[in-house]
């Protein structure tokens, strides 16, 4: 059996073992093509010693109206603008201590493989948490009209509708509102298990399957929704909605007719005052929403996030303490990666150290649409928001 101590630990062999383990979530995200390699990002961090943040140029598109070519009208020329995109390296590290690890914890199982299995899954979770923090920050942008427009257009909120749960048309409508004809680029969704269960009950999603090295096929906790990868994660945003009434159509199931406060209330009717809806009138209809949760789901598209593993000098290392608790081994893990959403710039307005925390990545003040960078917003050119295949769906399930 391989020994777990600083003398026999082989860093390269351990890294190879970890890399061999199927990283289900990250592999599936990569297969969906939501994550895309970016040679420019890789080059800027490889060639600049120790760089943790960089501004990368994005070439602007040609635009302007063509003039009438009639032999007497002067041809007008325009210039393309160069956009600036901020990208940041996210560094994470962790250590685990085990006493007599190889025998007492693994029960005689191959130690190195057992640890590799766990570290691979742990790193999957780290990367997924980073992506979700970035998504939260993007949709928390409030500074600038173009940033607000992006948040509005790329948010599909159905919580205030009679049918507030995701259904057959939800994903298609949400991606169309965000990107129009560019909706075809969407390839994956992050959703809470309650949302996934609702979709499963409606038979709108299917399990993905995995075949291991022994040719055993099993269901994964990964699904497809309308042919797009669905990753179920209970760390998705959840918020309580207090019971209230909303306006609805008279043909909606459960609709109540509003009557004047001095009228006699018949079955299927409700007085104006009881609805607590400002401006509601007698003769209109309302629907009652009981206490419930509202869930945020994120949809991502092909190439929506540029991804590069910048690397570290020692991704894994070991130390041995012979004294403490009769002898302890400590395994250290380190990583530095870039997750840069296409068309969005990390501005590093609020970041305390060289690597952003998930809280800082979730801060909307750190994010902006890619633009040409002039001092005044009115002078800037911004990327077309429809070119960015990212959106969120807010629903009651």
C-alpha positions as CSV (number, residue, x, y, z in Angstrom):
1,X,0.0,0.0,0.0
2,X,1.2,3.5,-0.8
3,X,2.3,5.3,2.3
4,X,0.8,8.7,3.2
5,X,3.8,10.7,4.5
6,X,6.1,13.3,3.3
7,X,8.9,10.8,2.5
8,X,6.9,8.7,0.1
9,X,4.4,11.2,-1.3
10,X,4.8,11.7,-5.0
11,X,3.2,15.0,-6.0
12,X,3.2,14.3,-9.7
13,X,1.8,10.8,-9.3
14,X,-0.9,12.2,-7.0
15,X,-1.9,14.9,-9.4
16,X,-2.1,12.4,-12.2
17,X,-4.3,10.2,-10.1
18,X,-6.6,13.1,-9.3
19,X,-6.8,14.2,-12.9
20,X,-7.8,10.6,-13.9
21,X,-10.8,10.6,-11.7
22,X,-14.0,11.6,-13.6
23,X,-14.8,15.2,-12.5
24,X,-18.5,14.9,-13.3
25,X,-19.7,18.4,-12.9
26,X,-16.8,20.2,-14.5
27,X,-16.5,17.6,-17.3
28,X,-20.2,17.9,-18.2
29,X,-20.0,21.7,-18.1
30,X,-17.0,21.5,-20.5
31,X,-18.9,19.1,-22.7
32,X,-21.8,21.6,-22.9
33,X,-19.2,24.1,-24.2
34,X,-20.3,26.7,-21.7
35,X,-16.6,26.8,-20.6
36,X,-14.2,27.8,-23.4
37,X,-10.5,28.0,-23.5
38,X,-9.1,31.5,-24.3
39,X,-5.5,31.7,-25.6
40,X,-5.3,35.4,-24.9
41,X,-6.1,34.9,-21.2
42,X,-3.7,32.0,-21.0
43,X,-1.0,34.1,-22.6
44,X,-1.4,37.2,-20.5
45,X,-1.1,35.2,-17.2
46,X,1.7,33.0,-18.5
47,X,3.9,35.8,-19.8
48,X,3.5,38.3,-17.0
49,X,5.2,37.0,-13.9
50,X,2.7,36.7,-11.0
51,X,-0.1,38.6,-12.6
52,X,-3.4,38.2,-10.8
53,X,-5.5,40.7,-12.7
54,X,-5.4,42.0,-16.3
55,X,-7.2,44.1,-18.8
56,X,-7.6,42.4,-22.1
57,X,-8.6,44.2,-25.3
58,X,-11.7,43.1,-27.2
59,X,-12.0,44.2,-30.8
60,X,-15.1,46.2,-31.6
61,X,-17.5,45.5,-34.4
62,X,-17.8,47.7,-37.5
63,X,-21.0,49.8,-37.5
64,X,-22.6,52.9,-39.0
65,X,-25.0,53.6,-41.8
66,X,-24.0,53.2,-45.4
67,X,-24.5,56.3,-47.7
68,X,-26.1,56.3,-51.0
69,X,-23.6,55.5,-53.7
70,X,-24.8,57.8,-56.5
71,X,-21.7,59.5,-57.7
72,X,-22.2,62.7,-55.8
73,X,-22.5,61.7,-52.1
74,X,-19.3,61.6,-50.1
75,X,-18.5,58.3,-48.5
76,X,-18.3,58.7,-44.7
77,X,-15.8,56.7,-42.7
78,X,-16.1,55.5,-39.1
79,X,-13.7,53.9,-36.7
80,X,-14.0,50.7,-34.6
81,X,-13.5,51.0,-30.9
82,X,-11.4,48.7,-28.8
83,X,-13.2,47.4,-25.7
84,X,-11.6,46.6,-22.4
85,X,-12.3,43.4,-20.4
86,X,-11.0,42.9,-16.9
87,X,-10.2,39.3,-15.9
88,X,-9.1,38.0,-12.5
89,X,-7.3,34.9,-11.3
90,X,-9.2,33.1,-8.5
91,X,-6.9,31.3,-6.1
92,X,-8.1,28.6,-3.7
93,X,-6.3,26.4,-1.2
94,X,-7.2,23.7,1.4
95,X,-5.4,21.3,3.7
96,X,-6.6,18.0,5.3
97,X,-5.1,16.4,8.4
98,X,-5.5,12.7,9.1
99,X,-4.0,10.5,11.8
100,X,-2.8,7.1,10.6
101,X,-4.9,8.0,7.5
102,X,-4.0,5.1,5.3
103,X,-5.3,2.4,7.7
104,X,-7.9,3.9,9.9
105,X,-9.9,6.0,7.4
106,X,-9.7,3.9,4.2
107,X,-10.0,0.6,5.9
108,X,-7.2,-0.9,3.8
109,X,-8.5,0.5,0.5
110,X,-5.9,1.9,-1.9
111,X,-5.1,5.2,-0.1
112,X,-3.9,7.2,-3.1
113,X,-7.0,6.4,-5.2
114,X,-9.4,7.1,-2.3
115,X,-7.9,10.5,-1.6
116,X,-7.8,11.3,-5.3
117,X,-11.5,10.5,-5.6
118,X,-12.4,12.9,-2.8
119,X,-10.1,15.8,-3.9
120,X,-11.4,15.7,-7.5
121,X,-15.0,16.0,-6.3
122,X,-13.9,18.7,-3.8
123,X,-12.3,20.8,-6.6
124,X,-15.5,20.3,-8.7
125,X,-17.4,21.9,-5.9
126,X,-14.9,24.8,-5.6
127,X,-15.2,25.6,-9.3
128,X,-18.9,25.4,-9.3
129,X,-19.2,27.7,-6.3
130,X,-16.9,30.2,-8.1
131,X,-19.1,30.1,-11.2
132,X,-22.3,30.6,-9.1
133,X,-20.7,33.5,-7.2
134,X,-19.8,35.2,-10.6
135,X,-23.3,34.7,-11.8
136,X,-24.7,36.3,-8.7
137,X,-22.4,39.3,-9.1
138,X,-23.3,39.8,-12.7
139,X,-27.0,40.0,-11.9
140,X,-26.3,42.4,-9.1
141,X,-25.0,45.1,-11.4
142,X,-26.8,48.4,-10.7
143,X,-24.4,51.1,-11.9
144,X,-24.9,52.4,-15.4
145,X,-27.9,52.2,-17.7
146,X,-26.4,49.6,-20.0
147,X,-25.7,47.3,-17.0
148,X,-29.2,47.7,-15.7
149,X,-30.6,47.0,-19.2
150,X,-28.6,43.7,-19.3
151,X,-29.9,42.6,-15.9
152,X,-33.5,43.4,-16.9
153,X,-33.4,41.8,-20.3
154,X,-31.6,38.7,-19.1
155,X,-33.9,38.1,-16.1
156,X,-37.1,36.1,-16.7
157,X,-39.3,36.4,-13.6
158,X,-42.5,34.3,-13.5
159,X,-43.1,34.4,-9.7
160,X,-45.9,36.9,-10.1
161,X,-47.9,34.8,-12.5
162,X,-50.6,32.3,-11.8
163,X,-48.5,29.5,-13.1
164,X,-45.3,30.5,-11.3
165,X,-43.5,27.3,-11.9
166,X,-41.2,26.4,-14.7
167,X,-43.0,24.7,-17.6
168,X,-42.7,23.7,-21.2
169,X,-42.1,27.1,-22.6
170,X,-40.1,28.7,-19.8
171,X,-36.6,28.1,-20.9
172,X,-37.3,28.9,-24.5
173,X,-39.0,32.2,-23.6
174,X,-36.3,33.2,-21.1
175,X,-33.4,32.6,-23.6
176,X,-35.3,34.4,-26.3
177,X,-36.0,37.5,-24.1
178,X,-32.3,37.6,-23.3
179,X,-30.7,36.9,-26.7
180,X,-33.3,36.8,-29.4
181,X,-32.1,34.7,-32.3
182,X,-28.8,34.1,-30.4
183,X,-30.8,31.9,-28.0
184,X,-29.5,28.8,-29.8
185,X,-26.2,29.2,-28.1
186,X,-27.6,28.3,-24.6
187,X,-26.4,24.9,-23.6
188,X,-26.8,24.4,-19.8
189,X,-28.7,25.5,-16.7
190,X,-28.0,25.5,-12.9
191,X,-31.2,24.9,-10.9
192,X,-32.3,24.1,-7.3
193,X,-33.5,20.5,-6.7
194,X,-37.1,21.8,-6.1
195,X,-37.1,23.3,-9.6
196,X,-35.6,20.1,-11.0
197,X,-38.2,18.0,-9.2
198,X,-41.0,20.1,-10.6
199,X,-39.6,19.6,-14.1
200,X,-39.1,15.9,-13.5
201,X,-42.7,15.6,-12.3
202,X,-43.8,17.2,-15.6
203,X,-41.5,14.8,-17.4
204,X,-39.6,17.6,-18.9
205,X,-36.1,16.4,-18.0
206,X,-34.1,13.3,-18.5
207,X,-31.2,11.7,-16.5
208,X,-27.7,11.6,-18.0
209,X,-25.9,8.3,-17.6
210,X,-22.3,7.4,-16.8
211,X,-20.5,4.2,-17.7
212,X,-17.5,3.4,-15.5
213,X,-14.3,1.5,-16.4
214,X,-16.1,-1.8,-15.5
215,X,-18.9,-1.0,-18.1
216,X,-21.4,-0.4,-15.3
217,X,-24.0,2.2,-16.4
218,X,-25.7,4.3,-13.7
219,X,-27.8,7.5,-13.5
220,X,-26.0,10.7,-12.7
221,X,-27.4,13.6,-10.7
222,X,-27.2,15.5,-14.0
223,X,-30.1,16.0,-16.4
224,X,-31.1,17.5,-19.7
225,X,-33.9,20.1,-20.0
226,X,-35.0,20.8,-23.6
227,X,-31.8,19.1,-24.6
228,X,-29.7,21.3,-22.5
229,X,-27.5,20.2,-19.6
230,X,-29.2,20.7,-16.2
231,X,-27.0,20.7,-13.1
232,X,-28.9,20.5,-9.8
233,X,-27.4,22.4,-6.9
234,X,-29.2,23.4,-3.7
235,X,-26.8,26.3,-3.2
236,X,-28.8,28.2,-5.8
237,X,-30.5,31.4,-4.5
238,X,-33.8,30.8,-2.6
239,X,-36.0,33.5,-1.1
240,X,-39.2,33.3,0.9
241,X,-42.3,34.9,-0.7
242,X,-45.0,36.0,1.8
243,X,-48.7,35.2,0.9
244,X,-50.3,37.8,-1.3
245,X,-52.8,38.3,-4.1
246,X,-51.9,39.2,-7.7
247,X,-54.0,40.4,-10.6
248,X,-55.0,37.7,-13.1
249,X,-57.4,36.8,-15.9
250,X,-61.0,35.6,-15.2
251,X,-60.2,32.4,-17.0
252,X,-57.2,31.5,-14.9
253,X,-57.8,28.5,-12.5
254,X,-58.4,29.8,-9.0
255,X,-59.3,33.3,-10.1
256,X,-61.4,35.3,-7.6
257,X,-63.7,38.2,-8.8
258,X,-63.1,41.4,-6.9
259,X,-66.2,43.1,-5.5
260,X,-66.8,46.4,-3.7
261,X,-66.2,46.5,0.0
262,X,-69.9,47.1,0.7
263,X,-71.0,44.3,-1.5
264,X,-72.2,40.8,-0.5
265,X,-69.4,38.3,-1.1
266,X,-70.4,35.1,-2.9
267,X,-68.2,32.1,-3.5
268,X,-65.4,32.8,-5.8
269,X,-65.4,36.5,-4.9
270,X,-63.3,38.8,-2.7
271,X,-63.6,42.4,-1.4
272,X,-61.3,45.1,-2.7
273,X,-59.7,45.8,0.8
274,X,-58.9,42.1,1.3
275,X,-56.7,41.9,-1.8
276,X,-54.3,44.6,-0.5
277,X,-53.5,45.5,-4.2
278,X,-53.2,49.2,-4.9
279,X,-55.5,50.4,-7.7
280,X,-57.5,47.2,-7.9
281,X,-61.1,47.8,-9.1
282,X,-64.4,45.9,-8.6
283,X,-64.9,43.6,-11.6
284,X,-61.2,42.6,-11.9
285,X,-59.8,39.3,-10.9
286,X,-57.1,38.2,-8.5
287,X,-55.2,35.0,-7.6
288,X,-53.9,34.0,-4.2
289,X,-50.3,32.9,-3.8
290,X,-49.6,31.2,-0.5
291,X,-46.3,31.4,1.4
292,X,-43.7,29.8,-0.8
293,X,-40.1,30.1,-2.0
294,X,-38.8,31.7,-5.2
295,X,-35.8,30.1,-6.9
296,X,-33.2,31.5,-9.2
297,X,-31.9,29.3,-12.0
298,X,-29.0,30.3,-14.3
299,X,-28.8,29.5,-18.0
300,X,-25.4,29.6,-19.8
301,X,-24.5,29.3,-23.4
302,X,-21.7,28.1,-25.7
303,X,-18.5,30.1,-24.8
304,X,-20.3,32.1,-22.1
305,X,-17.4,31.7,-19.7
306,X,-13.7,31.7,-20.7
307,X,-11.8,29.2,-18.5
308,X,-8.1,28.7,-18.0
309,X,-6.2,26.8,-15.3
310,X,-3.3,29.1,-14.6
311,X,-1.6,26.6,-12.4
312,X,0.5,26.8,-9.3
313,X,4.1,25.7,-8.4
314,X,2.9,22.9,-6.1
315,X,-0.7,21.9,-6.7
316,X,-0.4,19.2,-4.1
317,X,2.2,18.7,-1.3
318,X,2.6,16.7,1.9
319,X,4.0,17.3,5.4
320,X,4.5,14.8,8.2
321,X,4.1,15.6,12.0
322,X,5.5,12.7,14.0
323,X,4.6,14.2,17.4
324,X,1.0,15.5,17.3
325,X,-1.6,12.8,18.1
326,X,1.0,10.1,17.7
327,X,1.7,11.2,14.1
328,X,-0.3,13.2,11.5
329,X,-0.1,13.7,7.8
330,X,-1.3,16.9,6.1
331,X,-2.2,17.0,2.5
332,X,-2.2,20.5,0.9
333,X,-4.1,21.5,-2.3
334,X,-3.7,24.7,-4.2
335,X,-5.2,26.0,-7.5
336,X,-5.4,29.3,-9.5
337,X,-8.0,29.5,-12.2
338,X,-9.7,32.1,-14.4
339,X,-13.4,32.1,-15.0
340,X,-14.2,35.1,-17.2
341,X,-17.8,35.5,-18.5
342,X,-17.9,36.6,-22.2
343,X,-18.8,40.2,-22.7
344,X,-18.5,41.1,-19.0
345,X,-15.6,42.8,-17.3
346,X,-14.4,42.3,-13.7
347,X,-13.6,45.8,-12.6
348,X,-11.9,45.0,-9.2
349,X,-13.7,47.9,-7.5
350,X,-14.0,46.0,-4.2
351,X,-11.3,43.4,-3.7
352,X,-9.1,43.3,-0.6
353,X,-6.3,40.9,-1.8
354,X,-4.8,39.4,-4.9
355,X,-7.5,36.8,-5.2
356,X,-11.2,37.6,-4.9
357,X,-13.4,35.8,-2.4
358,X,-16.7,34.4,-3.5
359,X,-18.3,37.3,-1.6
360,X,-16.3,39.7,-3.7
361,X,-17.2,37.9,-6.9
362,X,-20.8,38.2,-5.9
363,X,-20.5,42.0,-5.5
364,X,-22.3,43.7,-8.4
365,X,-20.1,46.8,-8.1
366,X,-17.2,44.6,-9.3
367,X,-18.8,43.8,-12.7
368,X,-19.7,45.8,-15.8
369,X,-20.6,45.1,-19.5
370,X,-17.5,45.3,-21.7
371,X,-17.2,48.8,-23.0
372,X,-14.7,51.2,-24.7
373,X,-13.7,52.8,-21.4
374,X,-14.3,56.5,-21.9
375,X,-14.7,58.5,-18.7
376,X,-18.4,59.4,-19.4
377,X,-20.9,56.7,-19.9
378,X,-22.6,58.6,-22.7
379,X,-19.3,58.5,-24.7
380,X,-18.8,54.8,-24.3
381,X,-19.7,52.0,-26.7
382,X,-20.9,48.8,-25.1
383,X,-21.1,45.3,-26.3
384,X,-24.6,44.3,-27.5
385,X,-26.2,42.5,-24.6
386,X,-27.8,39.9,-27.0
387,X,-24.3,38.6,-27.8
388,X,-23.9,37.4,-24.2
389,X,-25.6,34.0,-23.7
390,X,-26.3,34.3,-19.9
391,X,-29.7,34.6,-18.3
392,X,-31.5,33.8,-15.1
393,X,-35.0,32.4,-14.5
394,X,-36.8,33.3,-11.3
395,X,-39.8,31.0,-10.4
396,X,-41.8,29.5,-7.6
397,X,-40.5,26.0,-8.6
